[in-house]
Amino acid sequence: MKAEALQKMVQSRRPFSLRLTDGSLVPVPHPEFILITQDGSTAVVNTTGSEIKIVDVDLVTALETKNGGAKSRRSKRR
């Protein structure tokens, strides 16, 4: 995942989820609930209440919107 793609999703101001390489989803109920570090390598998400998830952005395979649409943003590395 490129940090720029994640930043664009945050700027859209819509709820979304991060799909990780293990298939799990990390919900982002509102873009105000996610912090992306300055170097773009880590995201901290306040999912519910006081629970947070710390995510390595390289492990994000897709950004999924609430309507079920997935936007894969992972660049293939060879």
N, C-alpha and C positions, 0 to 999 in steps of 0.2 A: 504494500500500500504506500502510495506517495502521500506525504503530509499535505500537499497542495489539494489533493482530491478531498481529503478529510476536512480541510479548511473551507472548501467550497460548500460541502454539505452543511457545515455549521452555519455558514453565512445564509443558507437557504431559509433558516429559522423554522424548519419543520422537524418533528420527531423522527428519529431513525434508529437503526441498530447496527452494531458492528458485528459482522460474521467473522469468527476467528478460524484459524487453520484446523482446530479440533472439531469444528462444526457448531460450537456453541454461539449463542447470541448475547451481546451486551447491549441492553436497551439504553437509549439516550432519550429520555422523555421530553426534553427540550434542550436546544443548543446551549442554554445557560448552564446546563448540568455537566458540561465537558470542558476540560482544560487540556490544551495541547502544549507541551513544552516548547521552548523557543527553538530548539534544534529539530523539532517535529518527530522525534523518535519515540515519545511516550505520550499516552493519553490517560488522563485521570477522569473517571466517570462517576458521578454521584447517581446511582441507579434508583434506590428507594430509601427513604428515611436518611439514616446516617451511613448507609452502606456505600462503599466506594470500590471501584475496580480499577486497577492499574494495568494498562494494556500496552504491550510493545506494538507500535504501529506496524512494524514489519509482519506481524502475525495476523493482521486484518486482511481477509481475502475479498470482502465485499461490504458495501454499505447498502442497507436495506431500509426502504421507507415503509411507513405503516400500511400502505395499500398493497404491500406484498412485492412491490417491484424491487428487484435487486440491481444495483449498479456495481458491477465488478470493476475495481480500480487497480487491481494488482498487475504490476508489470512483470512480464516473464523475464526471468534472469537466466542466462545461459553462460 
